[in-house]
Amino acid sequence: MVSLTTKVWLDAHLSDLAEWQQDAFCQFGNMIADPEQKYPCIPGRQGFLTNNLRFGFAADPRSEQAIVDVMQLLKQYGGCSRETGKYASLVIFFNTPRELVNKSSVEDFEQLFWSVLNRVNAKDPSQWPDHISTDPSHPSWEFCYDGYPYFAFCGTPAHQIRKSRTTPYFLIAFQPRWIFDEINDSTPFGRNVKKLIRQKLVDYDGVPAHPSLKWYGQENNQEWKQYYLRDDETVPSKCPFTYMKNKFKAMGVSFHK
């Protein structure tokens, strides 16, 4: 069974981990906590430095074991996230074989990302929260598991242009919806943080921010478009969550809701 870990624990027990896990965590730390403070996600950097983040390791994302791992980690995390600090997030590193890295494009990893979310959702035993729409085209939609809504962020080895989405291992970070209670368009703090993040994002990536990046709840916002950003400005013609749910249903795989 997989377990949540903290930066403090990992720093002290790193040598006990598998080589790929050591490498994944070290490279992530070097990226997010670089001395020049270039990494654009200010809350993410603060969460890492203040031990607010929680980490987990999952199997090859193509495997069923990876889905079990993600479910177990989210189950553990949902009930304790509020106790971890205001910059909370769950970062899951996936064992990403070299052959998967070498043969996969940004679009390939995009399909893999949505397949993970769909397969996890298919086995979610809990009801979708009443205040979160089950329709991805609705501004209130957010991915949920065990009754908790999360913003999902994906990084991959295939990204080259958007460096903020470039990670040596396939990675999904789950940010609890509640951390955005203060970081939103209705507060001066939220607007200021957004302005700083967007400027740092442009500097870090060297390209304009993706047009899909908007505020949660805005009438023209669709959260799913922000989960996985391609290197260019294109987006899927329709939400892969809906598409893949229907595809799996046709195969006889049942989904909640």
C-alpha positions in Angstrom: 0.0 0.0 0.0 1.3 3.5 -0.9 1.5 6.2 1.7 1.6 10.0 1.9 5.0 11.5 2.6 6.3 15.0 3.4 9.3 16.9 2.2 10.8 16.6 5.7 10.4 12.8 5.7 11.7 12.5 2.2 14.8 14.6 3.0 15.6 12.3 5.9 14.8 8.9 4.2 15.6 9.6 0.6 18.2 6.8 0.4 15.5 4.2 1.5 13.5 4.9 -1.7 13.8 3.3 -5.1 16.3 5.0 -7.4 13.6 6.5 -9.7 11.7 7.9 -6.7 14.8 9.5 -5.4 15.5 11.1 -8.8 11.9 12.2 -9.2 11.8 14.0 -5.9 15.2 15.6 -6.2 14.6 16.9 -9.6 11.2 18.3 -8.5 12.8 20.0 -5.5 15.5 21.5 -7.7 12.9 22.9 -10.1 10.4 24.3 -7.6 12.9 25.7 -5.0 15.6 27.0 -7.3 17.7 29.8 -5.6 16.7 32.4 -8.2 13.0 31.8 -7.4 12.1 31.5 -11.1 9.4 28.8 -10.7 6.1 30.6 -11.5 3.7 28.9 -9.1 4.2 31.0 -6.0 1.8 29.0 -3.7 3.4 25.7 -4.9 6.9 27.0 -4.1 5.8 28.2 -0.7 4.0 24.9 0.0 7.2 23.0 -0.8 9.4 25.2 1.4 7.0 25.1 4.3 6.3 21.4 4.2 2.7 21.9 3.2 2.9 19.6 0.2 2.3 15.9 0.5 3.9 13.4 -1.9 3.1 10.0 -3.2 4.6 7.5 -5.7 2.6 5.5 -8.2 3.3 2.7 -10.6 3.5 3.1 -14.4 0.6 5.3 -15.3 -0.6 2.8 -18.0 -1.1 0.1 -15.4 -4.0 -0.7 -13.2 -1.7 -0.7 -10.2 -1.2 3.1 -10.8 -5.0 3.6 -10.5 -5.0 1.7 -7.2 -2.1 3.8 -6.0 -3.8 7.1 -6.9 -7.0 6.1 -5.3 -5.2 5.2 -2.0 -3.3 8.4 -2.0 -6.3 10.5 -2.6 -8.3 8.6 0.0 -5.6 9.3 2.6 -5.2 12.9 1.5 -8.8 14.1 1.4 -9.4 13.9 5.1 -6.1 15.5 6.1 -5.4 18.2 3.5 -6.7 21.0 5.7 -4.3 20.1 8.4 -1.3 20.4 6.1 -1.3 24.2 5.7 -2.8 26.8 3.4 -0.5 25.9 0.5 -1.7 22.4 0.4 -1.3 20.1 -2.6 -0.8 16.4 -3.3 2.0 15.7 -5.8 2.1 12.2 -7.3 5.1 11.0 -9.2 4.5 8.1 -11.6 7.1 5.5 -12.5 7.7 6.5 -16.1 9.8 3.9 -18.1 12.3 5.3 -20.5 10.6 3.7 -23.4 7.4 5.5 -22.5 9.3 8.8 -22.4 11.0 8.1 -25.7 7.9 7.2 -27.7 5.4 9.6 -26.3 4.4 13.0 -27.5 2.6 15.8 -25.6 -0.7 14.6 -27.0 0.1 11.0 -26.0 0.7 12.0 -22.4 -2.5 14.1 -22.6 -4.5 10.9 -23.4 -2.7 9.1 -20.6 -3.5 11.9 -18.1 -7.2 11.8 -18.9 -7.2 8.0 -18.8 -5.8 8.1 -15.3 -8.6 10.5 -14.2 -11.3 8.5 -15.9 -10.1 5.2 -14.5 -9.9 6.7 -11.0 -13.3 8.2 -11.3 -14.7 4.9 -12.5 -13.8 3.3 -9.2 -14.8 6.2 -6.9 -17.2 4.8 -4.3 -18.5 8.3 -3.3 -21.1 10.5 -4.7 -20.2 13.7 -6.6 -20.5 16.7 -4.3 -23.8 18.5 -4.7 -22.2 21.9 -5.3 -19.9 20.7 -8.1 -21.4 20.2 -11.5 -20.9 16.8 -13.2 -20.8 18.6 -16.6 -17.3 19.7 -17.5 -18.7 22.6 -19.6 -20.1 24.2 -16.5 -18.0 26.8 -14.7 -18.4 24.9 -11.3 -17.0 21.6 -12.6 -13.9 20.2 -11.0 -12.5 16.7 -10.8 -13.7 15.0 -7.6 -12.7 11.9 -5.6 -14.1 10.6 -2.4 -16.3 13.7 -2.2 -13.5 16.2 -2.4 -13.0 18.5 -5.4 -9.5 19.1 -6.8 -7.8 21.2 -9.4 -5.5 18.7 -11.3 -2.2 19.8 -12.8 -0.1 17.6 -15.1 3.5 17.7 -16.0 5.3 15.5 -18.5 8.7 14.7 -20.0 7.4 15.5 -23.5 6.7 19.2 -22.8 9.5 21.4 -24.3 8.1 24.9 -24.8 6.0 25.3 -21.7 8.8 24.6 -19.2 6.3 25.1 -16.3 4.7 21.8 -17.5 8.0 20.0 -18.1 8.8 17.3 -15.5 11.2 14.4 -16.0 8.6 11.9 -14.8 4.8 11.9 -15.5 3.3 13.9 -12.6 -0.1 14.9 -11.4 -0.6 17.4 -8.7 -4.0 17.6 -7.0 -4.8 20.9 -5.4 -7.8 21.0 -3.0 -10.5 23.4 -4.2 -10.5 25.1 -0.8 -7.0 26.5 -1.2 -8.4 28.9 -3.8 -10.9 30.5 -1.3 -8.5 33.4 -0.9 -6.8 33.1 -4.3 -9.6 34.2 -6.6 -10.8 37.2 -8.5 -12.9 38.5 -5.6 -10.0 39.4 -3.3 -7.2 41.9 -3.8 -4.7 39.3 -2.6 -6.0 36.8 -5.2 -5.8 39.3 -8.0 -2.3 40.3 -7.0 -1.1 36.7 -6.8 -2.6 36.0 -10.2 -0.8 39.0 -11.7 2.6 37.9 -10.2 2.1 34.3 -11.3 1.2 35.2 -14.9 4.2 37.5 -15.2 6.5 34.8 -13.8 4.9 32.2 -16.0 5.6 34.2 -19.2 9.2 34.8 -18.1 9.7 31.1 -17.2 8.1 29.6 -20.3 9.2 32.3 -22.8 5.8 32.2 -24.5 2.5 33.9 -23.7 0.3 32.3 -21.0 -2.2 29.8 -22.4 -5.5 31.4 -23.2 -7.4 28.7 -21.2 -6.0 30.0 -17.9 -8.9 31.8 -16.3 -10.6 32.1 -12.9 -12.7 29.2 -11.5 -16.4 30.1 -11.6 -16.1 32.6 -14.4 -19.0 32.2 -16.8 -16.6 31.5 -19.7 -14.2 29.3 -17.8 -13.9 25.6 -18.2 -11.5 24.1 -15.6 -10.7 21.0 -17.5 -8.9 23.0 -20.2 -6.4 24.2 -17.6 -5.6 20.7 -16.2 -3.4 19.7 -19.2 -1.8 22.5 -21.3 -0.3 21.6 -24.6 2.9 23.2 -25.8 0.9 25.3 -28.3 -2.4 27.1 -27.6 -4.7 24.3 -29.0 -7.2 22.4 -26.8 -9.2 19.2 -27.5 -12.4 19.8 -29.4 -14.4 18.4 -26.4 -13.5 17.5 -22.8 -11.6 14.1 -22.7 -13.3 13.4 -19.4 -16.7 13.3 -21.0 -15.5 11.6 -24.2 -13.6 8.9 -22.4 -16.4 8.3 -19.9 -18.7 7.6 -22.9 -16.0 5.4 -24.5 -15.6 3.4 -21.4 -19.3 3.0 -20.9 -19.5 1.5 -24.4 -16.9 -1.0 -23.2 -19.1 -1.9 -20.3 -17.1 0.0 -17.6 -19.5 1.7 -15.2 -19.0 5.2 -13.9 -20.6 7.0 -11.0 -22.9 9.9 -11.8 
